[in-house]
Amino acid sequence: MRDRITPGEIRKDAVQGTVEAAASTVGQVTSIVTTAVKDIAGALGGFATEVYEIRGSTRRAAADTDDD
């Protein structure tokens, strides 16, 4: 004798599989976005540091030129 799966059980399994797949996908996308935001923040911070250093160098060079 074979166990028979009801249409309701089939629908429940399909919905469960869909929800599990969606949750996994959301987790993956969230991880990707979080990493991207972190990388962008790091790049912008590095750029700001470079600009600050260039500005400081420019001021020192201008001060040295004025002294001459």
N, C-alpha and C positions, 0 to 999 in steps of 0.2 A: 504494500500500500504506500502510495506516495503522498507526501504532505502537499497540500494545495495552498498556494499563496493567493490571498484575496487581492482584488483590485485596490482596496484601501491600503493594504500593506505595500503594494508596489508603488503607489503614489507617495506614501510616507517615506519609503526608501529613496525615491527620486528627489523629494524635497530635501531630505537629510543630506544626500550627496551634493545637491546644489548649494545648500547653505554651507557645508564644509568647504567646498571648492571656493565659494565667494569669500569666506573668512580667510582662507589661505592666501588668496589673491590680494585681499585688502592688506594683510600682514606684509606681504612682499612689497607692495607698492608703498606702504608706509615706511618700510625700511629704506627703500630706494630714495624716497623724498627726504627722509631724515638725514641720510648720508649726503644727499645733494645740498641741503641747507647748510650742514656743517662744513662741507667743502667750500661753498660759496662764502660763508662767513670767514673762513680761514684765508681765502684768496683776497677778499676785500680788506681784511685786517693787515695782511702782508703788503697790499698796495698802499694803504694808509701809512704804514710804517715807512715805506720807501718815499712817499711824498713828504712826510715829516723830515726825513733825513736829507732829502734834496733841498728842502726849504732851509734847513739849518746850514747846509753847506753853502748855499747861495748867500745867505746872510753873512757867514764868516768870510766868504770871498769878497763880498762887497765891502765889508769892514776893513779887510786887508788892503783893498784897492784905495779906500779913502785915506788910510794911513800913509800911503806912498806919496 
